[in-house]
Amino acid sequence: MTFNHSPTTPSESVNFLGILVDNHLTFIDHVKNLVKKCNSKLFLMRQLRKVGMNQIGLKAFYCTNIRSILTYASPVFYNFLSMTCKWRLERV
């Protein structure tokens, strides 16, 4: 395919509205990205617990910083996930 006389190549994945969509609709890269983001936020949450943040503050932190990442557009990709990817998300 050419556009303005320059060849284009298909890509393996594309970021569309914050969702990494690959050419096989497996969403493996998207799940890896979500797990990585959430694990870094969970580390921060553990640090907040160590310095004495109460349960209400920790719950608010979880809902705003972790659950929101996990649930963003989940109806779009969750049914396409393999059991391994679903397990990785549930484990977070």
N, C-alpha and C positions, 0 to 999 in steps of 0.2 A: 504494500500500500504506500502511496506517496502523497505528500501534501506539500504544496509549493515546491515541487521538484526535489524534495528531500525524503529519503526513505524512512519509514517508521517501523519499529519492531514491537511486537506485542509484549506486554509485561507479564510477569508471573503473578503479581498482586498489585492492587491499587487501594489507596486509602480513600474511602467514600464516606463522608460525614462521620469520621471517626471509627469506621469499621474497616478492618483490613480484609478485603475480599480477594481470594485467590482465584485462579482460573478454573479450579476444580470444585469450588464452593465447599472446601473442607474447613475453612476458618481456623486452621491450626496456628498460623502466625498470629491471628487475632487473639486466640486463647493464650498463647505464650506471652503476648504483650500485656493482656489483662492480668495474668498471674504475676508477672514481674512488677507491674504498677501496684497491685494490691499487696504484695509481699513487702514492698518498701514502705507502704502506708502502715502495714501491720507492725513493722519494726518501730516506726515512730509511735504507734499506739502503745507498744510495750514500754517504750521509754517514758511516755506520759504517765503510764501506770506506776512506773518505778519512782517518779518524782512526786507521786501522791495525788494524781487527778482522781476525782471520785467517779462512781459508776455512772452517774448521769452525764458527766462530761465525756467519759469514754464512749458511752452509747451514742451521744451526739456526734462525736468524732467518727465513729464507725459508720453511722448513717450518712453523714455528709461526705466522707472521704473514701470509703471502701464500698459500701453497698451501692452507692450511686454509680461507681465505675462498673461494678458487676452487672447491674440491671439496665444500664444504658443500651437501648436497642436490642435487648436480649430476645424479644419475640422474633426478630428478624433472622438471627443466626442460630438460636439454640436447637431447633429441630434438625438442622443440618449437621450437628456435631456428632462425632463418634462417641462411644461410651467412655473412651480414655479421656477425651477432652472434657466431657461432662463431669467426669470424676475429678479432674484437675480443678475445674471451677468450683465444684461442691466442696472440695478440700479446703479452699481458701475460706 
